[in-house]
Amino acid sequence: MTTAPTLSLTPDITVAIATIGTRLANIQLPPPAAGLCYEILVQRPPAVMPRTTRPDVRYTPLDTVGLSHSRNSALAHCDTEFLVFADDDMALDTDGLRALAGHMLAAPHLGFTAGWRMGRLPASGRRAGRYTLRKHNAGRLCAPELMIRVETVRASGVLFDTRFGVGAAQPVGEDYVFVCDMLDAGLHAEAFPIVTGAHPDMSTGDDWDDPQLLAARRAVLTRCFGGMAPVIRLAYALRHRKRMGGWLGAWRFWAGRIKSG
């Protein structure tokens, strides 16, 4: 594999960290690293925003609620070539983020790329190396694995669908919907065997017991696949039937008859 170019000392990567209210106080940033800067987007901000002596950090108060609104604000205001979306409870791997951006510099045709969260990178198989991202293999993507080339995505007109994500009617799936929209817009993307961060706590997407989240997953598939959604929902239900409570749960998911809790 060709060695990726070295990033400049000035920021090439913005890490946009979405937070809300008092969760702001719990954010733990990595030490400064060449090529990276951080924008912390605060919904329901405190009356007095924090101050920092770090030149690589800025705080942005927002008057919106919902993760996708925060992501869209980051995309609108980003002034670096690359943008990463992160949550406020993640441990970021700055070496991994820089390596991922280096691969994007080496491949200017790529509109976005994906790394992996710690503990999820396969040890073998096709996904253990570099591979092209398609709708059928991009379902696992979430923050902070996704890195976009800002100007390419802006030119495509793709934004996060604010009906999806924490704080929205459908509280999961915003990253996958965004990825599918970028692919539908013709953007090229690849995944690399690079760890970009860790999520020590269970994320919303790991919960398979909440009927609302199951219904949201179904809505995500309908949104992303349109007329093909019934076939895709069937394949998805069969694959995840054990998580859905067996064959009956899988059928309820496919048919839209998810049993309320």
C-alpha positions in Angstrom: 0.0 0.0 0.0 1.3 3.5 -0.9 2.4 5.6 2.0 0.0 8.4 2.6 1.3 12.0 2.5 2.1 13.8 5.7 -0.3 16.4 7.0 0.7 20.0 7.4 1.2 21.6 10.8 -1.8 23.9 10.3 -5.1 22.1 10.9 -6.3 19.9 8.0 -8.9 18.0 10.2 -11.7 19.4 12.3 -13.2 17.1 14.9 -16.8 18.3 15.5 -17.9 17.1 18.9 -21.7 17.3 19.6 -22.8 17.8 23.1 -25.7 19.1 25.1 -26.3 21.0 28.4 -24.2 19.8 31.3 -22.6 17.0 29.3 -20.2 19.7 28.1 -18.3 19.5 31.4 -17.4 15.8 30.8 -15.6 16.1 27.5 -12.1 14.8 27.6 -10.0 16.1 24.7 -6.7 14.5 23.5 -3.5 16.6 23.8 -2.9 18.9 20.9 -1.7 17.3 17.8 -0.4 18.8 14.5 -3.1 19.0 11.8 -6.1 18.7 14.1 -8.5 21.1 15.7 -11.7 20.7 17.6 -15.1 22.4 17.4 -17.4 21.6 20.3 -21.0 22.3 19.4 -23.2 22.8 22.4 -26.9 22.5 22.3 -28.8 24.0 25.3 -25.6 25.8 26.2 -24.9 27.2 29.6 -25.3 31.0 30.2 -21.5 31.3 30.2 -19.6 29.3 27.7 -16.2 27.8 28.7 -13.0 29.5 27.9 -9.9 27.7 26.8 -6.2 28.6 26.2 -5.9 26.0 23.5 -5.8 27.5 20.0 -7.0 24.2 18.6 -10.3 24.3 20.4 -13.4 26.4 19.9 -16.8 26.3 21.5 -20.0 27.0 19.4 -23.3 27.4 21.1 -26.4 26.2 19.1 -30.0 27.1 19.4 -31.1 23.7 17.9 -31.7 20.3 19.5 -30.9 17.0 17.9 -27.7 15.3 16.8 -28.2 15.8 13.1 -28.7 19.6 13.5 -25.4 19.7 15.3 -23.7 17.7 12.5 -25.1 20.0 9.9 -23.9 23.0 11.8 -20.4 21.5 11.8 -20.5 20.9 8.1 -21.7 24.5 7.4 -18.9 26.1 9.5 -16.0 23.8 8.9 -12.9 25.6 7.5 -10.5 22.7 7.2 -10.3 20.2 4.3 -11.5 17.2 6.3 -14.2 16.8 9.0 -14.8 14.1 11.5 -18.0 13.8 13.6 -17.6 12.7 17.2 -19.8 12.3 20.3 -19.0 13.7 23.7 -18.2 10.4 25.4 -15.6 9.1 22.9 -11.8 8.6 23.3 -10.3 9.9 20.1 -7.1 8.4 18.5 -5.3 11.3 16.9 -2.7 9.2 15.2 -5.5 7.2 13.6 -7.4 10.3 12.5 -4.2 11.8 10.9 -3.5 8.5 9.2 -7.0 8.4 7.7 -6.7 12.0 6.5 -3.3 11.1 4.9 -5.0 8.4 2.8 -7.6 10.9 1.7 -4.8 13.3 0.6 -3.3 10.4 -1.4 -6.7 9.7 -3.1 -8.4 13.0 -4.1 -11.2 11.2 -5.8 -12.6 10.0 -2.4 -15.4 12.1 -1.0 -15.3 10.3 2.3 -13.5 7.5 4.1 -14.1 5.3 7.1 -11.9 3.9 9.9 -12.9 1.7 12.8 -13.7 2.0 16.4 -11.4 0.2 18.8 -12.4 -3.5 19.2 -14.4 -3.6 16.0 -11.7 -3.9 13.4 -11.8 -7.5 12.0 -8.7 -9.6 12.4 -9.2 -11.3 9.0 -11.5 -11.3 6.0 -12.3 -8.7 3.3 -13.1 -6.0 5.8 -9.8 -6.4 7.6 -8.1 -4.4 4.9 -8.9 -1.6 2.5 -12.2 -1.9 0.7 -14.7 0.2 -1.3 -17.7 1.3 0.7 -21.2 0.5 -0.6 -24.6 0.6 1.0 -24.5 -3.1 1.9 -21.2 -2.9 3.8 -21.5 0.6 5.4 -24.1 -0.1 8.0 -21.7 -0.2 10.9 -20.3 3.3 10.3 -20.7 5.8 13.1 -18.8 8.6 14.8 -15.8 8.9 14.9 -15.1 6.4 12.1 -16.4 8.7 9.3 -14.2 11.4 7.7 -15.5 13.6 4.9 -13.8 15.9 2.4 -15.8 19.0 3.2 -15.9 20.8 -0.2 -16.9 17.6 -2.0 -19.7 16.9 0.3 -20.9 20.6 0.2 -20.9 20.5 -3.6 -23.1 17.4 -3.5 -25.7 19.2 -1.4 -26.0 16.3 1.0 -26.8 17.1 4.7 -27.8 15.0 7.7 -31.5 14.2 7.6 -32.7 15.8 10.8 -35.5 13.3 11.2 -32.9 10.8 12.3 -30.4 10.7 15.2 -30.6 11.3 19.0 -33.1 14.0 19.7 -35.2 13.3 16.6 -38.3 11.3 15.9 -36.1 8.4 14.7 -33.3 8.3 17.4 -30.8 6.2 15.4 -29.4 5.9 11.9 -28.3 9.4 11.1 -24.8 8.4 10.1 -26.0 5.6 7.8 -28.6 7.8 6.1 -25.9 10.4 5.5 -23.6 7.8 4.1 -26.3 6.4 1.8 -27.2 9.9 0.6 -23.5 10.6 -0.2 -23.2 7.3 -2.1 -26.5 8.1 -4.0 -25.0 11.5 -4.9 -22.1 9.7 -6.6 -19.4 10.2 -4.0 -16.6 7.6 -3.9 -15.6 6.1 -0.5 -13.3 3.5 0.9 -12.7 2.0 4.4 -9.2 1.6 5.9 -8.0 -0.7 8.7 -7.3 2.3 10.9 -8.6 2.8 14.5 -9.8 6.3 15.0 -11.3 6.1 18.5 -13.1 4.2 21.1 -16.6 4.3 22.5 -16.3 2.8 26.0 -20.0 2.9 26.8 -22.9 1.2 25.0 -24.2 3.5 22.2 -27.8 3.9 21.2 -27.3 1.7 18.2 -26.2 -1.2 20.4 -29.7 -1.4 22.1 -31.9 -4.1 20.5 -34.5 -4.3 23.2 -36.2 -0.9 22.8 -39.2 -1.1 20.4 -38.7 2.6 19.4 -35.2 1.9 18.3 -36.3 -1.2 16.3 -39.0 0.9 14.6 -36.3 3.6 13.9 -34.0 1.0 12.3 -36.9 0.0 10.0 -37.5 3.6 9.1 -33.8 4.0 8.2 -34.0 1.0 5.8 -37.1 2.5 4.2 -35.5 5.9 3.9 -32.3 4.5 2.3 -33.6 1.9 0.0 -37.0 3.1 -1.2 -38.8 0.6 -3.4 -36.2 -2.1 -2.5 -36.8 -1.6 1.2 -39.1 -4.7 1.7 -36.3 -7.0 0.3 -33.6 -5.3 2.4 -35.8 -5.4 5.5 -36.2 -9.1 5.0 -32.5 -9.7 4.7 -31.8 -7.5 7.7 -34.4 -9.2 9.8 -33.0 -12.6 9.0 -29.5 -11.5 9.8 -30.4 -10.0 13.1 -33.3 -12.3 14.1 -31.6 -13.5 17.4 -31.2 -9.8 18.5 -34.9 -9.3 17.6 -36.1 -12.2 19.8 -36.2 -14.9 17.2 -38.3 -15.6 14.1 -41.4 -14.0 15.4 -39.5 -10.8 16.3 -37.9 -10.8 12.8 -41.3 -11.2 11.1 -42.7 -8.3 13.2 -39.8 -6.1 12.2 -40.2 -6.9 8.5 -44.0 -6.5 8.6 -43.9 -3.3 10.7 -45.7 -4.9 13.6 -43.0 -4.3 16.2 -44.4 -5.2 19.7 -44.3 -2.3 22.0 -42.5 -2.6 25.4 
